[in-house]
Amino acid sequence: MSDNANSPDHVTIIKEGNSGGGMVLGILVAVVLAIVAFTVFSNSDRNSTDASIEAAANKVGAAADKVGNAAQDAAKKVQ
């Protein structure tokens, strides 16, 4: 095919197959990142929820103390 004696008359193309290892590794990294993100965000939500519940409980406790004191004062006036 070639007029030149030094050049090859055919070309061989070798394609090496991809095992897909990079794809599996990428999916594995994505799953691990998703789990870490879920853990971080769920803990931060819990902490803020716990703080809100604690604040509400303190307010209810303070109100209960006031009601208790008012009841004692009313009982003293009745006697």
Jmol script that loads the backbone (N, CA, C; Angstrom):
load data "model"
ATOM      1  N   MET A   1       0.790  -1.182   0.000  1.00  0.00           N
ATOM      2  CA  MET A   1       0.000   0.000   0.000  1.00  0.00           C
ATOM      3  C   MET A   1       0.841   1.259   0.000  1.00  0.00           C
ATOM      4  N   SER A   2       2.016   1.145   0.469  1.00  0.00           N
ATOM      5  CA  SER A   2       2.868   2.319   0.559  1.00  0.00           C
ATOM      6  C   SER A   2       3.941   2.247  -0.508  1.00  0.00           C
ATOM      7  N   ASP A   3       4.290   3.399  -1.000  1.00  0.00           N
ATOM      8  CA  ASP A   3       5.362   3.451  -1.990  1.00  0.00           C
ATOM      9  C   ASP A   3       6.734   3.425  -1.321  1.00  0.00           C
ATOM     10  N   ASN A   4       6.799   3.837  -0.080  1.00  0.00           N
ATOM     11  CA  ASN A   4       8.063   3.899   0.645  1.00  0.00           C
ATOM     12  C   ASN A   4       8.308   2.562   1.321  1.00  0.00           C
ATOM     13  N   ALA A   5       9.454   2.001   1.205  1.00  0.00           N
ATOM     14  CA  ALA A   5       9.764   0.684   1.764  1.00  0.00           C
ATOM     15  C   ALA A   5       9.949   0.752   3.270  1.00  0.00           C
ATOM     16  N   ASN A   6      10.272   1.946   3.809  1.00  0.00           N
ATOM     17  CA  ASN A   6      10.501   2.063   5.251  1.00  0.00           C
ATOM     18  C   ASN A   6       9.213   2.227   6.055  1.00  0.00           C
ATOM     19  N   SER A   7       8.142   2.619   5.456  1.00  0.00           N
ATOM     20  CA  SER A   7       6.895   2.824   6.194  1.00  0.00           C
ATOM     21  C   SER A   7       6.069   1.545   6.186  1.00  0.00           C
ATOM     22  N   PRO A   8       5.363   1.301   7.282  1.00  0.00           N
ATOM     23  CA  PRO A   8       4.559   0.069   7.352  1.00  0.00           C
ATOM     24  C   PRO A   8       3.377   0.138   6.400  1.00  0.00           C
ATOM     25  N   ASP A   9       2.966  -1.026   5.943  1.00  0.00           N
ATOM     26  CA  ASP A   9       1.846  -1.060   5.020  1.00  0.00           C
ATOM     27  C   ASP A   9       0.511  -1.257   5.719  1.00  0.00           C
ATOM     28  N   HIS A  10       0.502  -1.390   7.058  1.00  0.00           N
ATOM     29  CA  HIS A  10      -0.749  -1.504   7.809  1.00  0.00           C
ATOM     30  C   HIS A  10      -0.578  -0.874   9.183  1.00  0.00           C
ATOM     31  N   VAL A  11      -1.677  -0.529   9.800  1.00  0.00           N
ATOM     32  CA  VAL A  11      -1.668   0.070  11.133  1.00  0.00           C
ATOM     33  C   VAL A  11      -2.533  -0.793  12.031  1.00  0.00           C
ATOM     34  N   THR A  12      -2.025  -1.119  13.183  1.00  0.00           N
ATOM     35  CA  THR A  12      -2.779  -1.901  14.159  1.00  0.00           C
ATOM     36  C   THR A  12      -3.176  -0.987  15.304  1.00  0.00           C
ATOM     37  N   ILE A  13      -4.457  -0.964  15.629  1.00  0.00           N
ATOM     38  CA  ILE A  13      -4.962  -0.159  16.738  1.00  0.00           C
ATOM     39  C   ILE A  13      -5.338  -1.118  17.856  1.00  0.00           C
ATOM     40  N   ILE A  14      -4.775  -0.901  19.023  1.00  0.00           N
ATOM     41  CA  ILE A  14      -5.063  -1.748  20.181  1.00  0.00           C
ATOM     42  C   ILE A  14      -5.892  -0.919  21.164  1.00  0.00           C
ATOM     43  N   LYS A  15      -7.062  -1.398  21.464  1.00  0.00           N
ATOM     44  CA  LYS A  15      -7.921  -0.737  22.444  1.00  0.00           C
ATOM     45  C   LYS A  15      -7.942  -1.597  23.694  1.00  0.00           C
ATOM     46  N   GLU A  16      -7.592  -0.967  24.785  1.00  0.00           N
ATOM     47  CA  GLU A  16      -7.636  -1.685  26.047  1.00  0.00           C
ATOM     48  C   GLU A  16      -8.976  -1.409  26.712  1.00  0.00           C
ATOM     49  N   GLY A  17      -9.594  -2.462  27.191  1.00  0.00           N
ATOM     50  CA  GLY A  17     -10.906  -2.321  27.817  1.00  0.00           C
ATOM     51  C   GLY A  17     -10.810  -1.676  29.186  1.00  0.00           C
ATOM     52  N   ASN A  18     -11.859  -0.955  29.554  1.00  0.00           N
ATOM     53  CA  ASN A  18     -11.947  -0.319  30.857  1.00  0.00           C
ATOM     54  C   ASN A  18     -12.756  -1.237  31.765  1.00  0.00           C
ATOM     55  N   SER A  19     -12.203  -1.550  32.916  1.00  0.00           N
ATOM     56  CA  SER A  19     -12.883  -2.481  33.812  1.00  0.00           C
ATOM     57  C   SER A  19     -14.030  -1.813  34.567  1.00  0.00           C
ATOM     58  N   GLY A  20     -14.117  -0.485  34.552  1.00  0.00           N
ATOM     59  CA  GLY A  20     -15.187   0.209  35.283  1.00  0.00           C
ATOM     60  C   GLY A  20     -14.827   0.462  36.730  1.00  0.00           C
ATOM     61  N   GLY A  21     -13.591   0.236  37.109  1.00  0.00           N
ATOM     62  CA  GLY A  21     -13.160   0.456  38.490  1.00  0.00           C
ATOM     63  C   GLY A  21     -13.302   1.902  38.921  1.00  0.00           C
ATOM     64  N   GLY A  22     -13.040   2.831  38.016  1.00  0.00           N
ATOM     65  CA  GLY A  22     -13.184   4.246  38.339  1.00  0.00           C
ATOM     66  C   GLY A  22     -14.625   4.618  38.619  1.00  0.00           C
ATOM     67  N   MET A  23     -15.537   4.039  37.884  1.00  0.00           N
ATOM     68  CA  MET A  23     -16.967   4.305  38.080  1.00  0.00           C
ATOM     69  C   MET A  23     -17.417   3.774  39.442  1.00  0.00           C
ATOM     70  N   VAL A  24     -16.994   2.579  39.779  1.00  0.00           N
ATOM     71  CA  VAL A  24     -17.366   1.983  41.072  1.00  0.00           C
ATOM     72  C   VAL A  24     -16.786   2.811  42.207  1.00  0.00           C
ATOM     73  N   LEU A  25     -15.547   3.233  42.073  1.00  0.00           N
ATOM     74  CA  LEU A  25     -14.925   4.049  43.108  1.00  0.00           C
ATOM     75  C   LEU A  25     -15.656   5.387  43.252  1.00  0.00           C
ATOM     76  N   GLY A  26     -16.051   5.996  42.146  1.00  0.00           N
ATOM     77  CA  GLY A  26     -16.789   7.254  42.194  1.00  0.00           C
ATOM     78  C   GLY A  26     -18.130   7.106  42.893  1.00  0.00           C
ATOM     79  N   ILE A  27     -18.834   6.028  42.604  1.00  0.00           N
ATOM     80  CA  ILE A  27     -20.125   5.779  43.260  1.00  0.00           C
ATOM     81  C   ILE A  27     -19.921   5.543  44.748  1.00  0.00           C
ATOM     82  N   LEU A  28     -18.882   4.802  45.105  1.00  0.00           N
ATOM     83  CA  LEU A  28     -18.593   4.534  46.515  1.00  0.00           C
ATOM     84  C   LEU A  28     -18.281   5.826  47.268  1.00  0.00           C
ATOM     85  N   VAL A  29     -17.494   6.698  46.680  1.00  0.00           N
ATOM     86  CA  VAL A  29     -17.173   7.985  47.306  1.00  0.00           C
ATOM     87  C   VAL A  29     -18.435   8.828  47.462  1.00  0.00           C
ATOM     88  N   ALA A  30     -19.316   8.831  46.458  1.00  0.00           N
ATOM     89  CA  ALA A  30     -20.561   9.600  46.534  1.00  0.00           C
ATOM     90  C   ALA A  30     -21.455   9.084  47.665  1.00  0.00           C
ATOM     91  N   VAL A  31     -21.529   7.774  47.822  1.00  0.00           N
ATOM     92  CA  VAL A  31     -22.349   7.181  48.888  1.00  0.00           C
ATOM     93  C   VAL A  31     -21.791   7.560  50.259  1.00  0.00           C
ATOM     94  N   VAL A  32     -20.475   7.471  50.413  1.00  0.00           N
ATOM     95  CA  VAL A  32     -19.865   7.832  51.698  1.00  0.00           C
ATOM     96  C   VAL A  32     -20.101   9.300  52.018  1.00  0.00           C
ATOM     97  N   LEU A  33     -19.956  10.179  51.028  1.00  0.00           N
ATOM     98  CA  LEU A  33     -20.208  11.603  51.258  1.00  0.00           C
ATOM     99  C   LEU A  33     -21.663  11.865  51.624  1.00  0.00           C
ATOM    100  N   ALA A  34     -22.579  11.143  50.994  1.00  0.00           N
ATOM    101  CA  ALA A  34     -24.003  11.309  51.317  1.00  0.00           C
ATOM    102  C   ALA A  34     -24.287  10.887  52.754  1.00  0.00           C
ATOM    103  N   ILE A  35     -23.677   9.800  53.195  1.00  0.00           N
ATOM    104  CA  ILE A  35     -23.883   9.325  54.568  1.00  0.00           C
ATOM    105  C   ILE A  35     -23.316  10.328  55.569  1.00  0.00           C
ATOM    106  N   VAL A  36     -22.136  10.856  55.292  1.00  0.00           N
ATOM    107  CA  VAL A  36     -21.526  11.838  56.185  1.00  0.00           C
ATOM    108  C   VAL A  36     -22.377  13.105  56.248  1.00  0.00           C
ATOM    109  N   ALA A  37     -22.848  13.578  55.097  1.00  0.00           N
ATOM    110  CA  ALA A  37     -23.682  14.781  55.073  1.00  0.00           C
ATOM    111  C   ALA A  37     -24.978  14.572  55.846  1.00  0.00           C
ATOM    112  N   PHE A  38     -25.595  13.414  55.664  1.00  0.00           N
ATOM    113  CA  PHE A  38     -26.835  13.113  56.388  1.00  0.00           C
ATOM    114  C   PHE A  38     -26.590  13.102  57.886  1.00  0.00           C
ATOM    115  N   THR A  39     -25.496  12.493  58.315  1.00  0.00           N
ATOM    116  CA  THR A  39     -25.183  12.423  59.739  1.00  0.00           C
ATOM    117  C   THR A  39     -24.948  13.807  60.320  1.00  0.00           C
ATOM    118  N   VAL A  40     -24.194  14.627  59.618  1.00  0.00           N
ATOM    119  CA  VAL A  40     -23.890  15.976  60.112  1.00  0.00           C
ATOM    120  C   VAL A  40     -25.160  16.810  60.208  1.00  0.00           C
ATOM    121  N   PHE A  41     -25.975  16.801  59.153  1.00  0.00           N
ATOM    122  CA  PHE A  41     -27.178  17.628  59.159  1.00  0.00           C
ATOM    123  C   PHE A  41     -28.227  17.115  60.132  1.00  0.00           C
ATOM    124  N   SER A  42     -28.346  15.812  60.308  1.00  0.00           N
ATOM    125  CA  SER A  42     -29.345  15.298  61.246  1.00  0.00           C
ATOM    126  C   SER A  42     -28.932  15.602  62.676  1.00  0.00           C
ATOM    127  N   ASN A  43     -27.643  15.585  62.984  1.00  0.00           N
ATOM    128  CA  ASN A  43     -27.208  15.937  64.332  1.00  0.00           C
ATOM    129  C   ASN A  43     -27.409  17.414  64.614  1.00  0.00           C
ATOM    130  N   SER A  44     -27.183  18.277  63.641  1.00  0.00           N
ATOM    131  CA  SER A  44     -27.382  19.704  63.875  1.00  0.00           C
ATOM    132  C   SER A  44     -28.862  20.011  64.065  1.00  0.00           C
ATOM    133  N   ASP A  45     -29.738  19.321  63.359  1.00  0.00           N
ATOM    134  CA  ASP A  45     -31.178  19.516  63.547  1.00  0.00           C
ATOM    135  C   ASP A  45     -31.598  19.060  64.933  1.00  0.00           C
ATOM    136  N   ARG A  46     -31.058  17.945  65.378  1.00  0.00           N
ATOM    137  CA  ARG A  46     -31.401  17.437  66.698  1.00  0.00           C
ATOM    138  C   ARG A  46     -30.959  18.404  67.779  1.00  0.00           C
ATOM    139  N   ASN A  47     -29.771  18.946  67.635  1.00  0.00           N
ATOM    140  CA  ASN A  47     -29.267  19.868  68.644  1.00  0.00           C
ATOM    141  C   ASN A  47     -30.130  21.119  68.736  1.00  0.00           C
ATOM    142  N   SER A  48     -30.532  21.662  67.608  1.00  0.00           N
ATOM    143  CA  SER A  48     -31.375  22.850  67.644  1.00  0.00           C
ATOM    144  C   SER A  48     -32.763  22.511  68.164  1.00  0.00           C
ATOM    145  N   THR A  49     -33.273  21.337  67.825  1.00  0.00           N
ATOM    146  CA  THR A  49     -34.573  20.900  68.330  1.00  0.00           C
ATOM    147  C   THR A  49     -34.508  20.688  69.835  1.00  0.00           C
ATOM    148  N   ASP A  50     -33.429  20.055  70.300  1.00  0.00           N
ATOM    149  CA  ASP A  50     -33.274  19.837  71.739  1.00  0.00           C
ATOM    150  C   ASP A  50     -33.205  21.161  72.485  1.00  0.00           C
ATOM    151  N   ALA A  51     -32.521  22.131  71.927  1.00  0.00           N
ATOM    152  CA  ALA A  51     -32.423  23.440  72.575  1.00  0.00           C
ATOM    153  C   ALA A  51     -33.792  24.119  72.629  1.00  0.00           C
ATOM    154  N   SER A  52     -34.567  23.992  71.573  1.00  0.00           N
ATOM    155  CA  SER A  52     -35.906  24.586  71.548  1.00  0.00           C
ATOM    156  C   SER A  52     -36.808  23.919  72.574  1.00  0.00           C
ATOM    157  N   ILE A  53     -36.717  22.602  72.648  1.00  0.00           N
ATOM    158  CA  ILE A  53     -37.540  21.865  73.617  1.00  0.00           C
ATOM    159  C   ILE A  53     -37.137  22.236  75.038  1.00  0.00           C
ATOM    160  N   GLU A  54     -35.832  22.366  75.269  1.00  0.00           N
ATOM    161  CA  GLU A  54     -35.359  22.733  76.601  1.00  0.00           C
ATOM    162  C   GLU A  54     -35.840  24.130  76.983  1.00  0.00           C
ATOM    163  N   ALA A  55     -35.798  25.073  76.062  1.00  0.00           N
ATOM    164  CA  ALA A  55     -36.264  26.434  76.345  1.00  0.00           C
ATOM    165  C   ALA A  55     -37.761  26.442  76.649  1.00  0.00           C
ATOM    166  N   ALA A  56     -38.526  25.681  75.874  1.00  0.00           N
ATOM    167  CA  ALA A  56     -39.973  25.610  76.110  1.00  0.00           C
ATOM    168  C   ALA A  56     -40.267  24.967  77.462  1.00  0.00           C
ATOM    169  N   ALA A  57     -39.521  23.926  77.803  1.00  0.00           N
ATOM    170  CA  ALA A  57     -39.728  23.266  79.094  1.00  0.00           C
ATOM    171  C   ALA A  57     -39.399  24.210  80.245  1.00  0.00           C
ATOM    172  N   ASN A  58     -38.359  25.009  80.084  1.00  0.00           N
ATOM    173  CA  ASN A  58     -38.020  25.975  81.133  1.00  0.00           C
ATOM    174  C   ASN A  58     -39.121  27.008  81.311  1.00  0.00           C
ATOM    175  N   LYS A  59     -39.701  27.466  80.198  1.00  0.00           N
ATOM    176  CA  LYS A  59     -40.801  28.437  80.284  1.00  0.00           C
ATOM    177  C   LYS A  59     -42.021  27.830  80.961  1.00  0.00           C
ATOM    178  N   VAL A  60     -42.322  26.572  80.626  1.00  0.00           N
ATOM    179  CA  VAL A  60     -43.466  25.897  81.250  1.00  0.00           C
ATOM    180  C   VAL A  60     -43.201  25.709  82.740  1.00  0.00           C
ATOM    181  N   GLY A  61     -41.964  25.361  83.080  1.00  0.00           N
ATOM    182  CA  GLY A  61     -41.613  25.192  84.495  1.00  0.00           C
ATOM    183  C   GLY A  61     -41.754  26.497  85.259  1.00  0.00           C
ATOM    184  N   ALA A  62     -41.314  27.599  84.659  1.00  0.00           N
ATOM    185  CA  ALA A  62     -41.442  28.907  85.315  1.00  0.00           C
ATOM    186  C   ALA A  62     -42.914  29.279  85.489  1.00  0.00           C
ATOM    187  N   ALA A  63     -43.715  29.010  84.474  1.00  0.00           N
ATOM    188  CA  ALA A  63     -45.152  29.301  84.577  1.00  0.00           C
ATOM    189  C   ALA A  63     -45.805  28.439  85.651  1.00  0.00           C
ATOM    190  N   ALA A  64     -45.399  27.187  85.735  1.00  0.00           N
ATOM    191  CA  ALA A  64     -45.955  26.297  86.773  1.00  0.00           C
ATOM    192  C   ALA A  64     -45.585  26.789  88.162  1.00  0.00           C
ATOM    193  N   ASP A  65     -44.357  27.297  88.315  1.00  0.00           N
ATOM    194  CA  ASP A  65     -43.959  27.864  89.613  1.00  0.00           C
ATOM    195  C   ASP A  65     -44.836  29.050  89.972  1.00  0.00           C
ATOM    196  N   LYS A  66     -45.119  29.917  89.015  1.00  0.00           N
ATOM    197  CA  LYS A  66     -45.970  31.081  89.270  1.00  0.00           C
ATOM    198  C   LYS A  66     -47.380  30.660  89.668  1.00  0.00           C
ATOM    199  N   VAL A  67     -47.912  29.644  88.963  1.00  0.00           N
ATOM    200  CA  VAL A  67     -49.259  29.148  89.291  1.00  0.00           C
ATOM    201  C   VAL A  67     -49.267  28.548  90.686  1.00  0.00           C
ATOM    202  N   GLY A  68     -48.216  27.816  90.996  1.00  0.00           N
ATOM    203  CA  GLY A  68     -48.123  27.220  92.345  1.00  0.00           C
ATOM    204  C   GLY A  68     -48.054  28.282  93.423  1.00  0.00           C
ATOM    205  N   ASN A  69     -47.261  29.309  93.181  1.00  0.00           N
ATOM    206  CA  ASN A  69     -47.175  30.400  94.160  1.00  0.00           C
ATOM    207  C   ASN A  69     -48.505  31.131  94.300  1.00  0.00           C
ATOM    208  N   ALA A  70     -49.192  31.365  93.200  1.00  0.00           N
ATOM    209  CA  ALA A  70     -50.500  32.021  93.251  1.00  0.00           C
ATOM    210  C   ALA A  70     -51.501  31.171  94.008  1.00  0.00           C
ATOM    211  N   ALA A  71     -51.444  29.863  93.821  1.00  0.00           N
ATOM    212  CA  ALA A  71     -52.369  28.970  94.542  1.00  0.00           C
ATOM    213  C   ALA A  71     -52.076  29.017  96.037  1.00  0.00           C
ATOM    214  N   GLN A  72     -50.837  29.035  96.425  1.00  0.00           N
ATOM    215  CA  GLN A  72     -50.483  29.110  97.854  1.00  0.00           C
ATOM    216  C   GLN A  72     -50.944  30.437  98.446  1.00  0.00           C
ATOM    217  N   ASP A  73     -50.768  31.526  97.702  1.00  0.00           N
ATOM    218  CA  ASP A  73     -51.220  32.828  98.182  1.00  0.00           C
ATOM    219  C   ASP A  73     -52.732  32.850  98.343  1.00  0.00           C
ATOM    220  N   ALA A  74     -53.443  32.254  97.396  1.00  0.00           N
ATOM    221  CA  ALA A  74     -54.917  32.208  97.493  1.00  0.00           C
ATOM    222  C   ALA A  74     -55.343  31.353  98.667  1.00  0.00           C
ATOM    223  N   ALA A  75     -54.662  30.275  98.914  1.00  0.00           N
ATOM    224  CA  ALA A  75     -55.013  29.394 100.040  1.00  0.00           C
ATOM    225  C   ALA A  75     -54.782  30.112 101.365  1.00  0.00           C
ATOM    226  N   LYS A  76     -53.717  30.906 101.449  1.00  0.00           N
ATOM    227  CA  LYS A  76     -53.429  31.652 102.680  1.00  0.00           C
ATOM    228  C   LYS A  76     -54.515  32.698 102.941  1.00  0.00           C
ATOM    229  N   LYS A  77     -55.012  33.331 101.873  1.00  0.00           N
ATOM    230  CA  LYS A  77     -56.064  34.358 102.026  1.00  0.00           C
ATOM    231  C   LYS A  77     -57.366  33.744 102.457  1.00  0.00           C
ATOM    232  N   VAL A  78     -57.645  32.510 102.024  1.00  0.00           N
ATOM    233  CA  VAL A  78     -58.893  31.851 102.367  1.00  0.00           C
ATOM    234  C   VAL A  78     -58.879  31.445 103.837  1.00  0.00           C
ATOM    235  N   GLN A  79     -57.760  31.070 104.375  1.00  0.00           N
ATOM    236  CA  GLN A  79     -57.677  30.599 105.774  1.00  0.00           C
ATOM    237  C   GLN A  79     -57.770  31.732 106.681  1.00  0.00           C
TER     238      GLN A  79
END
end "model"
wireframe off; spacefill off
backbone 0.3
color backbone group
